[in-house]
């Protein structure tokens, strides 16, 4: 194997180990515990090795945000394979809230102010695009004309975000929040189907 190829593979593997270690710290202790020195110690490398891959903590957190959205995207794509557009929409609602419950610290940095709004939106775009495609398919299947598909998608995304946030409260919990998310989505879709003002 050529030396350059071996070095490239080692570099990729080191980057993967950094991300894995950072995810572990984030998921178990929260973003405050996440430091370059901590990650270097956990993977038994020096801090300069980590800095070769990530310029600072902010760059590392941004990669974790992107990783989180890739995980969510994978779940959305699975939901999109459900038979029946209505089942797909309900699965999206349930999966979104479940993801937030299973990855609370990761979900927090994916949606909090640690990373800039534009960067968060960019990382979320592929998952939002899946939701938008499903919403377009739903509107065609039910012969519903949505005045603005992007706005309709944002309404659903916001509703799911709100239900996921409720799920973080001990008085609600994730399981109930998932049911509430499905109910909220049903109510929104029913409103659009029955010609609620401003959506047709």
VOPAGU-2260 file (C-alpha; in pm, 1 decimal, decimal comma):
REM VOPAGU-2260
SITE   aa  ch    i         X         Y         Z
SITE  UNK   A    0       0,0       0,0       0,0
SITE  UNK   A    1     144,3     342,0     -92,8
SITE  UNK   A    2     255,5     552,7     204,5
SITE  UNK   A    3      20,9     838,6     109,0
SITE  UNK   A    4    -280,4     604,0     100,3
SITE  UNK   A    5    -192,3     459,4     439,7
SITE  UNK   A    6    -150,5     808,0     585,2
SITE  UNK   A    7    -482,8     917,8     439,7
SITE  UNK   A    8    -657,0     618,9     597,3
SITE  UNK   A    9    -488,7     682,2     931,0
SITE  UNK   A   10    -594,0    1045,6     915,2
SITE  UNK   A   11    -956,2     950,7     842,4
SITE  UNK   A   12    -953,2     696,2    1124,6
SITE  UNK   A   13    -807,5     950,3    1368,6
SITE  UNK   A   14   -1077,3    1199,7    1273,5
SITE  UNK   A   15   -1343,2     932,7    1327,1
SITE  UNK   A   16   -1200,2     851,7    1671,5
SITE  UNK   A   17   -1206,0    1220,7    1763,7
SITE  UNK   A   18   -1570,7    1250,8    1662,1
SITE  UNK   A   19   -1665,2     929,0    1845,3
SITE  UNK   A   20   -1492,3    1048,1    2162,4
SITE  UNK   A   21   -1649,0    1393,9    2134,7
SITE  UNK   A   22   -1994,5    1242,5    2088,7
SITE  UNK   A   23   -1944,3    1024,7    2395,1
SITE  UNK   A   24   -1844,5    1321,3    2610,4
SITE  UNK   A   25   -2129,1    1533,1    2474,4
SITE  UNK   A   26   -2393,1    1264,0    2521,3
SITE  UNK   A   27   -2283,3    1167,9    2872,9
SITE  UNK   A   28   -2168,5    1499,0    3021,2
SITE  UNK   A   29   -2295,1    1782,0    2800,7
SITE  UNK   A   30   -2125,6    2045,0    2588,2
SITE  UNK   A   31   -1955,0    2217,7    2884,1
SITE  UNK   A   32   -1736,8    1908,7    2937,1
SITE  UNK   A   33   -1627,6    1906,9    2574,3
SITE  UNK   A   34   -1272,8    2040,3    2536,0
SITE  UNK   A   35    -991,5    1967,0    2293,1
SITE  UNK   A   36    -764,6    1853,9    2577,5
SITE  UNK   A   37   -1032,6    1618,9    2711,1
SITE  UNK   A   38   -1085,8    1459,6    2370,6
SITE  UNK   A   39    -710,0    1425,8    2316,4
SITE  UNK   A   40    -674,4    1251,2    2651,6
SITE  UNK   A   41    -967,2    1018,8    2581,7
SITE  UNK   A   42    -819,4     897,6    2252,4
SITE  UNK   A   43    -464,0     899,6    2395,6
SITE  UNK   A   44    -325,3    1157,2    2154,4
SITE  UNK   A   45    -175,4    1498,0    2214,5
SITE  UNK   A   46    -393,8    1808,1    2176,0
SITE  UNK   A   47    -200,6    1921,8    1863,1
SITE  UNK   A   48    -316,2    1602,7    1685,8
SITE  UNK   A   49    -678,6    1699,2    1749,7
SITE  UNK   A   50    -605,2    2055,1    1634,5
SITE  UNK   A   51    -482,5    1911,6    1302,4
SITE  UNK   A   52    -842,0    1801,9    1240,7
SITE  UNK   A   53   -1039,9    2074,3    1418,4
SITE  UNK   A   54    -914,2    2429,3    1460,6
SITE  UNK   A   55   -1096,6    2474,7    1791,4
SITE  UNK   A   56   -1386,1    2354,3    2004,2
SITE  UNK   A   57   -1635,7    2548,7    1791,6
SITE  UNK   A   58   -1527,2    2360,5    1479,1
SITE  UNK   A   59   -1561,4    2030,0    1664,2
SITE  UNK   A   60   -1910,2    2117,5    1791,7
SITE  UNK   A   61   -2012,4    2220,6    1439,6
SITE  UNK   A   62   -1907,1    1876,1    1315,3
SITE  UNK   A   63   -2116,1    1715,1    1590,7
SITE  UNK   A   64   -2415,5    1924,3    1481,6
SITE  UNK   A   65   -2367,0    1804,2    1124,8
SITE  UNK   A   66   -2330,1    1445,9    1251,4
SITE  UNK   A   67   -2652,9    1475,5    1448,1
SITE  UNK   A   68   -2842,3    1596,8    1145,6
SITE  UNK   A   69   -2701,0    1311,3     939,5
SITE  UNK   A   70   -2836,7    1067,7    1199,4
SITE  UNK   A   71   -3175,0    1238,9    1187,4
SITE  UNK   A   72   -3167,5    1236,7     807,3
SITE  UNK   A   73   -3111,2     860,0     808,5
SITE  UNK   A   74   -3416,6     814,4    1030,6
SITE  UNK   A   75   -3626,3    1042,9     810,3
SITE  UNK   A   76   -3526,7     843,7     503,1
SITE  UNK   A   77   -3639,3     524,0     675,5
SITE  UNK   A   78   -3968,4     691,8     765,2
SITE  UNK   A   79   -4009,8     791,3     400,5
SITE  UNK   A   80   -4018,6     422,0     306,9
SITE  UNK   A   81   -4330,5     353,8     516,2
SITE  UNK   A   82   -4633,1     243,0     310,2
SITE  UNK   A   83   -4886,1     525,3     279,1
SITE  UNK   A   84   -4812,0     896,5     290,6
SITE  UNK   A   85   -5012,1     952,8     610,7
SITE  UNK   A   86   -4812,2     685,2     794,6
SITE  UNK   A   87   -4491,1     842,7     666,3
SITE  UNK   A   88   -4589,4    1180,7     806,6
SITE  UNK   A   89   -4677,7    1033,4    1146,8
SITE  UNK   A   90   -4352,0     837,5    1152,8
SITE  UNK   A   91   -4156,3    1157,6    1086,5
SITE  UNK   A   92   -4329,1    1327,0    1379,5
SITE  UNK   A   93   -4263,1    1035,3    1613,1
SITE  UNK   A   94   -3903,2     984,2    1500,4
SITE  UNK   A   95   -3815,0    1352,9    1537,7
SITE  UNK   A   96   -3930,9    1365,3    1899,9
SITE  UNK   A   97   -3782,5    1024,1    1981,5
SITE  UNK   A   98   -3444,8    1135,7    1843,7
SITE  UNK   A   99   -3449,9    1438,3    2074,2
SITE  UNK   A  100   -3522,6    1213,5    2370,7
SITE  UNK   A  101   -3252,8     961,4    2286,9
SITE  UNK   A  102   -2985,2    1225,6    2218,9
SITE  UNK   A  103   -3072,0    1517,9    2449,1
SITE  UNK   A  104   -2730,5    1685,6    2460,5
SITE  UNK   A  105   -2668,4    1635,7    2088,7
SITE  UNK   A  106   -3017,8    1764,9    2009,1
SITE  UNK   A  107   -2951,1    2066,8    2229,3
SITE  UNK   A  108   -2640,0    2170,5    2035,9
SITE  UNK   A  109   -2817,6    2097,1    1706,5
SITE  UNK   A  110   -3079,2    2357,2    1799,7
SITE  UNK   A  111   -2914,8    2583,7    2057,6
SITE  UNK   A  112   -2702,2    2895,5    2026,8
SITE  UNK   A  113   -2362,6    2725,3    2062,1
SITE  UNK   A  114   -2353,1    2711,4    1681,0
SITE  UNK   A  115   -2468,3    3003,5    1463,9
SITE  UNK   A  116   -2820,7    2999,8    1319,9
SITE  UNK   A  117   -2702,1    2993,8     957,2
SITE  UNK   A  118   -2471,2    2699,0    1021,2
SITE  UNK   A  119   -2745,3    2510,6    1206,5
SITE  UNK   A  120   -2988,8    2573,3     922,6
SITE  UNK   A  121   -2735,0    2454,9     664,8
SITE  UNK   A  122   -2676,3    2132,3     859,6
SITE  UNK   A  123   -3051,9    2072,7     890,5
SITE  UNK   A  124   -3133,2    2135,5     523,1
SITE  UNK   A  125   -3112,2    1771,7     399,4
SITE  UNK   A  126   -3352,9    1649,4     670,1
SITE  UNK   A  127   -3583,5    1944,6     606,9
SITE  UNK   A  128   -3575,2    1860,1     235,1
SITE  UNK   A  129   -3701,8    1506,8     311,2
SITE  UNK   A  130   -3986,7    1653,3     515,8
SITE  UNK   A  131   -4063,0    1899,3     236,4
SITE  UNK   A  132   -4075,0    1618,0     -22,0
SITE  UNK   A  133   -4309,6    1417,8     199,1
SITE  UNK   A  134   -4530,5    1719,9     254,8
SITE  UNK   A  135   -4544,3    1775,9    -120,6
SITE  UNK   A  136   -4642,0    1413,0    -172,6
SITE  UNK   A  137   -4904,5    1442,9     102,5
SITE  UNK   A  138   -5057,1    1754,6     -57,1
SITE  UNK   A  139   -5077,6    1578,8    -394,8
SITE  UNK   A  140   -5226,8    1262,6    -245,3
SITE  UNK   A  141   -5500,6    1461,2     -70,5
SITE  UNK   A  142   -5545,4    1723,5    -343,1
SITE  UNK   A  143   -5449,4    2003,4    -105,1
SITE  UNK   A  144   -5304,3    2324,8    -242,4
SITE  UNK   A  145   -5056,4    2476,3       1,7
SITE  UNK   A  146   -4999,3    2845,5     -62,3
SITE  UNK   A  147   -4631,0    2818,8      35,3
SITE  UNK   A  148   -4472,8    2474,6      72,1
SITE  UNK   A  149   -4161,5    2614,6     242,8
SITE  UNK   A  150   -4374,0    2795,7     500,0
SITE  UNK   A  151   -4589,1    2486,3     555,4
SITE  UNK   A  152   -4273,3    2282,8     614,6
SITE  UNK   A  153   -4149,1    2539,5     868,0
SITE  UNK   A  154   -4482,1    2519,6    1052,2
SITE  UNK   A  155   -4444,2    2143,4    1089,3
SITE  UNK   A  156   -4074,5    2164,1    1179,4
SITE  UNK   A  157   -4154,9    2424,2    1445,3
SITE  UNK   A  158   -4438,4    2216,3    1587,9
SITE  UNK   A  159   -4213,6    1910,7    1614,4
SITE  UNK   A  160   -3939,6    2118,4    1777,2
SITE  UNK   A  161   -4191,7    2244,4    2032,4
SITE  UNK   A  162   -4313,6    1894,7    2113,9
SITE  UNK   A  163   -3956,5    1768,6    2144,3
SITE  UNK   A  164   -3886,6    2051,9    2388,3
SITE  UNK   A  165   -4192,9    1954,6    2591,9
SITE  UNK   A  166   -4058,7    1601,6    2600,3
SITE  UNK   A  167   -3759,0    1725,7    2797,4
SITE  UNK   A  168   -3989,1    1824,1    3084,3
SITE  UNK   A  169   -4027,9    1560,9    3352,3
SITE  UNK   A  170   -4399,7    1626,0    3366,0
SITE  UNK   A  171   -4439,7    1533,6    2998,5
SITE  UNK   A  172   -4163,7    1291,0    2902,1
SITE  UNK   A  173   -4058,5    1172,5    2559,6
SITE  UNK   A  174   -4319,0     900,8    2507,2
SITE  UNK   A  175   -4609,0    1137,4    2570,8
SITE  UNK   A  176   -4438,9    1407,9    2363,2
SITE  UNK   A  177   -4424,0    1164,9    2070,4
SITE  UNK   A  178   -4799,2    1105,7    2094,4
SITE  UNK   A  179   -4862,4    1479,3    2123,1
SITE  UNK   A  180   -4643,8    1542,4    1816,4
SITE  UNK   A  181   -4852,8    1299,7    1613,3
SITE  UNK   A  182   -5174,1    1461,8    1738,0
SITE  UNK   A  183   -5043,4    1808,7    1657,1
SITE  UNK   A  184   -4939,7    1702,1    1309,3
SITE  UNK   A  185   -5279,0    1538,4    1247,8
SITE  UNK   A  186   -5451,1    1862,0    1353,9
SITE  UNK   A  187   -5232,3    2073,2    1122,5
SITE  UNK   A  188   -5284,1    1841,7     826,2
SITE  UNK   A  189   -5657,6    1821,4     892,7
SITE  UNK   A  190   -5673,6    2199,4     897,6
SITE  UNK   A  191   -5505,9    2216,0     559,9
SITE  UNK   A  192   -5732,3    1946,1     418,0
SITE  UNK   A  193   -6046,6    2125,4     532,4
SITE  UNK   A  194   -5929,8    2456,9     391,4
SITE  UNK   A  195   -5819,0    2643,5     699,8
SITE  UNK   A  196   -5761,9    3014,5     620,6
SITE  UNK   A  197   -5428,9    3098,6     466,9
SITE  UNK   A  198   -5347,9    2747,5     345,5
SITE  UNK   A  199   -5517,6    2715,3      13,8
